[in-house]
């Protein structure tokens, strides 16, 4: 690991506790990450100033470098919330995803993943996934069982379910982006703005370029007459709002109804 | 161990430990990049690389809570370096402690099974529940029934208690799935419980015991306190159990101290080198007498239990 541009950091009990808790939850939203950081300082080092989150995390990452893992920051595709997860820097193939899934379960995920990538909306219907149950490698799986396995993926935050359809959780995208781009180079979609992997997003009806919802929000912010950045045609879709953590916190209780479709992200 | 490497250079078993000196740190562990280290014999660098891979492997495998077999480690990661297994696993243990605050513990010396346990009190419940919390809650109930019953409990007794919680065998629960499978199969595989046939019972009857992992992740004292909280009693009201719990704490303390001393001895030659970097003389194995019993998953349950007992 020569020539690393990262400043070598020092890891204390504050960082270790933080890392352990982040791993326990798998993926966390930025608001929770900040709370977690404050809590870790409170437990181990009450009087120290809380380091800026970015530096705090870079510190930890510089120590984890030799293991080829790091805490990565991403953004949820549907509403632009910043999320953090511990990911494998070495290409994560599906088999490395987790060891508590059987061969047929991993193959089910692979099939779902392929349907999601091929789809236009970024969602694969439960029916379509379950219809592929006969083609799975390993032990034969019944549709009923496959439904439970899909729920397991949702619980473990590899998939998100919305009205009977499945898409990739932000965590899966963070961890597997490289693998997906390498394995499905032709089918993969990319955002015109940020150039990262795109699963859900909006597309131009004329030239077909795609953009993430949060990227659309930022690009067309306070623009009453949005046009496609590529072909300049009128952008026909609803422009979402840029994610504002302050507004989020104030909304607080009224958000609880919105949260029901996305199960509590812990 | 008279192994010759590719350059026909005899490697002494002590040599790697000595060269490793500058890696050992105190509480504030400083990671020295490879570029600045003195040149290492090729083999040692590979051992470290294997150890790093082993760390990731253990972290992933531990997610299932099923104890990890030494044979699997050898087959999947160590491979041709099996002779150096002790060195590699020592380095992996060290990294796990220094980066993740978990101990790699061998819970079964006969079958060489290992688990990862958090070193200190974890911050249970700080961000709400995780997907494991309900199962661990259920486990706590079962562990307390077993303990209060004299360290073993007939299956019938367990089901009486579970029925009161609305759980029935053969009925799929939204959180637990099929409960019987959970307690007789999943928890047993994870070594939280043991499920044994009562000898000479006809028709066959079964009873539950604490599993090896439960002994490591929690303590009888904690379970006693939990049970008493539910019953709104004082732990001392259960005299026999209290005595037993105290005895276990004392034993655990003695073991922890002995282990810490053993490790300090191994690393002692390196300590002088890090006298400059180190803030504390001990290698990092903190033995605080009243924080003995390492707990990981089970501890997560406690703090959320403070608020709402099952």
Interface residues (C-beta under 8 A of the other chain):
Chain A: X1 X2 X4 X8 X9 X10 X11 X12 X13 X16 X17 X19 X20 X21 X23 X24 X25 X28 X32 X35 X36 X39 X40 X43 X62 X63 X64 X66 X67 X68 X69 X88 X96 X98 X99 X100 X148 X155 X156 X264 X266
Chain B: X27 X28 X29 X30 X31 X32 X33 X34 X35 X48 X52 X55 X56 X59 X60 X61 X63 X64 X95 X98 X99 X100 X101 X102 X118 X122 X123 X126 X127 X128 X129 X130 X131 X177 X300
